[in-house]
Amino acid sequence: MHSVKQLKSDFESHLRGEGPSAVELAPAPLLDEWNVVVSDYCGDYQLYLSGNVSGHPSVEDGHCSTSAVVWLDSKERWARTTSRVYRLGKRAETAE
């Protein structure tokens, strides 16, 4: 889990156009068949991801929801949440 100091540093690096390093991404859990979910929590809207996770250090492989999303890579390769970085697999298909 990341500290507030690390979260701030990561956010600032993302604003400079930098992403997580290969060293940081390699052990990151993989989230596959994921969707973006918006939640209304006591009047505050939060964005998080929901999908099938594998390789998470504290959650069994299977369906999960992330903590709040801080940064979502524009090419959908990774996401930074308040607690960790996730590698992103295939996005879930949505019904039209």
Number of C-alpha atoms within 10 A of each C-alpha: 11 13 11 11 9 12 18 13 12 19 17 12 13 16 11 9 8 11 19 18 8 9 8 13 16 12 14 19 20 21 29 20 15 20 18 15 14 12 13 9 8 6 7 7 11 14 16 20 21 18 22 18 24 18 15 16 11 6 12 11 15 13 15 16 16 21 16 18 19 18 18 19 14 8 7 12 14 22 22 23 21 19 16 19 24 27 22 22 17 14 14 14 9 6 4 3
